[in-house]
Amino acid sequence: MKRRKKVCPHCGRKLWLRDFYITKSGNPSSWCKDCERQNKRDWYDRTRRVPDGIRLNPSTGLLMQHEGLARRIYWSKQMLDDLRRLFPTTKNEDMVDILGVSERTLIRKARELGIYKDKEWQHNNTMRHVKMAQLTNRIYGIKTPFQKGVHYCPENEFQKGHQLSPEAKVKQAEALRKWNRLHPKAAQHRCKSLMKPVLCVDTGETYPSIAVAARSNRVKPPWLSTRIKQGKPIGGRTYQFINNHLTKTEQ
């Protein structure tokens, strides 16, 4: 027998099915009609357009200027003074908590007033991060490609909008060609060292890599690799790595 009544989970009342809206699938909605109407009223109260003017936002405590569909923050004299005083030598994420505005609004207002970060403070802050990175590399034994005093492109590496000079580009291309001539099979050897041999348990056939095994069985290499790691068959056959040949990340 078809049920004739249903319990609304929002108000807890047991009502007839005629008290529920019918959805596109032909089933009654979860909430009853009264709860749906009240939910729509509450949504309209939350999202309705605010009349133009300057009002206090109770959630942030700031004065907001509403003009049409636009909403702008009314910057008081105290907020502007704090912005001029703190912006040159303070991080933006710290000023967001002080002024109570977003980082995007903070930067846009600073550009309007012509306020910029102090160059010396930026340099000291950058060097502090560099020293912290060097200390971290020393602790974990990470070797950097450039040693102290070595510069890749000393002509213009410290200039704004750093780009390689034409002479440096020619020099880089010549060095790359020379290295390829001296090591013609370096890339091939590297690919072979990263290959993981695969064994088909059902047929006993071996493959030099996952790509070859996937190509011979007409499946995608990522699918085959995932099935091997999960220990599940694919295409009616089971595969596994030979000699537990796994990479460092998998180990």
C-alpha positions in Angstrom: 0.0 0.0 0.0 1.2 3.5 -0.8 1.9 5.6 2.3 -0.4 8.5 2.8 1.5 10.4 5.5 5.1 11.5 6.0 7.1 13.0 8.9 8.8 16.4 8.2 12.4 16.2 9.6 12.5 20.0 10.2 9.3 20.5 12.3 8.7 16.9 13.3 5.0 16.8 12.3 3.4 13.9 10.6 1.4 15.3 7.7 -0.5 14.1 4.6 1.4 13.9 1.4 -0.6 16.8 0.0 1.2 19.0 2.5 4.5 18.4 0.7 5.7 19.8 -2.6 6.3 17.3 -5.4 9.8 17.4 -6.9 10.9 16.8 -10.5 11.4 13.1 -9.9 7.8 12.7 -8.8 8.6 12.2 -5.1 7.5 14.4 -2.2 10.0 16.9 -0.9 11.9 16.4 2.4 10.4 19.4 4.2 6.7 20.3 4.3 5.3 23.3 2.5 5.2 25.5 5.7 8.9 24.8 6.4 9.9 25.4 2.8 8.1 28.7 2.7 9.7 29.8 6.0 13.1 28.8 4.7 12.6 30.9 1.6 11.6 33.9 3.7 14.6 33.6 5.9 16.9 33.3 2.8 15.3 36.5 1.4 15.9 38.3 4.6 19.6 37.3 4.6 20.3 38.1 1.0 17.9 41.0 0.1 19.4 44.2 -1.2 20.4 46.8 1.5 19.3 50.4 0.9 22.0 52.9 0.0 23.8 54.6 2.8 26.5 54.1 5.5 25.7 51.5 8.1 27.5 49.6 10.8 28.3 46.0 10.1 27.6 44.1 13.3 29.8 41.1 12.3 33.0 43.2 11.7 32.2 46.4 13.6 33.1 48.5 10.5 31.1 51.1 8.7 30.0 49.9 5.3 29.0 52.2 2.5 26.2 50.6 0.3 25.7 52.1 -3.1 23.5 50.0 -5.4 25.0 46.5 -5.5 28.4 47.7 -4.5 29.6 47.6 -0.9 32.6 49.5 0.3 34.4 49.9 3.6 34.2 53.3 5.2 37.8 54.0 6.3 37.9 56.1 9.4 40.8 58.5 10.2 42.2 56.1 12.8 42.3 53.2 10.3 44.0 55.4 7.7 46.6 56.5 10.2 47.3 52.9 11.2 47.6 52.0 7.6 50.2 54.7 6.8 52.2 53.9 10.0 52.2 50.1 9.8 52.1 49.2 6.1 55.8 50.0 5.2 57.3 47.7 7.9 54.5 45.1 8.7 53.4 42.0 6.9 50.0 42.1 5.2 48.6 39.1 7.1 49.4 40.8 10.4 47.7 44.0 9.3 44.6 42.1 8.3 44.0 41.1 11.9 44.7 44.7 13.2 42.4 46.6 10.7 39.8 43.9 10.3 39.8 44.0 6.4 40.8 41.6 3.8 44.3 41.5 2.3 43.0 42.5 -1.1 41.2 45.5 0.3 44.3 46.5 2.3 46.6 46.4 -0.7 44.2 48.3 -2.9 43.8 51.1 -0.3 47.6 51.3 0.1 48.0 51.8 -3.7 45.4 54.5 -3.7 47.2 56.4 -1.0 50.6 55.8 -2.6 52.0 53.7 0.3 54.6 51.0 -0.5 56.8 48.6 1.5 60.2 49.9 2.8 63.0 48.5 0.6 65.4 47.9 3.5 62.7 46.1 5.5 61.9 43.9 2.5 65.5 43.0 2.0 66.0 42.1 5.6 62.9 40.0 5.6 64.0 38.2 2.5 67.4 37.5 3.9 65.8 36.2 7.1 63.9 33.6 5.0 67.0 32.7 3.1 69.0 32.1 6.2 66.2 30.0 7.6 66.1 27.9 4.4 69.9 27.5 4.6 69.7 26.3 8.2 67.0 23.8 7.3 69.1 22.5 4.4 72.0 22.1 6.7 70.0 20.2 9.3 68.5 17.8 6.8 71.6 17.5 4.6 70.1 19.0 1.5 72.7 20.2 -1.0 71.8 23.2 -3.2 72.9 23.3 -6.8 74.6 26.7 -6.4 77.5 27.2 -3.9 78.4 30.4 -2.2 79.8 33.0 -4.6 78.5 31.2 -7.7 76.2 33.3 -10.0 74.3 31.9 -12.9 73.9 35.2 -14.8 75.8 38.0 -13.0 75.0 40.6 -15.8 71.4 41.2 -14.9 70.3 38.7 -12.3 69.5 41.4 -9.7 67.7 43.7 -12.1 63.9 44.1 -12.1 62.2 41.8 -14.6 65.2 39.4 -14.8 65.8 37.8 -18.2 68.7 36.1 -19.8 70.7 38.4 -22.1 71.2 37.2 -25.7 74.8 36.3 -25.0 73.8 34.3 -22.0 71.1 32.5 -24.1 73.7 31.5 -26.7 76.1 30.4 -24.1 73.4 28.3 -22.4 72.4 26.6 -25.7 76.0 25.9 -26.6 76.6 24.3 -23.2 73.5 22.1 -23.5 74.6 20.9 -27.0 78.1 20.2 -25.7 76.7 18.2 -22.8 74.4 16.2 -25.1 77.4 15.4 -27.4 79.4 14.2 -24.4 76.5 12.2 -23.0 74.5 10.9 -25.9 72.7 8.2 -24.0 72.3 9.9 -20.6 68.6 10.4 -21.0 68.1 6.8 -22.2 70.1 5.4 -19.2 68.1 7.5 -16.8 64.8 6.2 -18.2 66.1 2.6 -18.0 67.1 3.2 -14.3 63.6 4.3 -13.5 61.9 1.4 -15.2 60.0 -1.1 -13.1 59.9 -4.6 -14.6 56.5 -6.3 -14.4 55.6 -10.0 -14.3 52.3 -11.5 -15.4 51.5 -14.1 -12.8 49.0 -16.0 -15.0 51.1 -16.4 -18.1 54.6 -16.0 -16.6 55.5 -13.3 -19.2 57.8 -10.5 -18.2 57.8 -6.9 -19.4 60.7 -4.3 -19.0 58.3 -1.5 -17.8 54.7 -0.7 -16.9 54.3 1.1 -20.2 55.2 -1.9 -22.2 53.0 -4.2 -20.2 50.1 -1.8 -20.5 50.6 -1.3 -24.2 50.6 -5.1 -24.8 47.4 -5.6 -22.9 45.6 -2.4 -24.2 45.2 -0.7 -20.9 46.5 2.6 -19.6 49.8 2.6 -17.6 48.2 4.4 -14.5 45.4 1.9 -14.3 47.9 -1.0 -14.4 50.2 0.6 -11.8 47.2 1.2 -9.5 46.0 -2.4 -9.8 49.5 -3.8 -9.1 49.7 -1.6 -5.9 46.2 -2.8 -4.8 47.0 -6.4 -5.6 43.9 -6.7 -7.9 43.7 -8.2 -11.4 43.1 -6.2 -14.5 41.7 -7.6 -17.7 41.4 -11.0 -16.1 45.1 -11.2 -15.3 47.2 -10.5 -12.2 50.5 -8.5 -12.4 53.3 -7.8 -9.9 56.6 -6.0 -9.8 59.7 -8.2 -10.2 62.0 -8.4 -7.1 59.8 -5.8 -5.4 61.2 -3.1 -7.5 59.7 0.0 -6.0 60.7 3.7 -6.1 61.8 5.6 -3.0 58.5 7.4 -2.7 56.6 4.1 -2.7 58.9 2.6 -0.1 
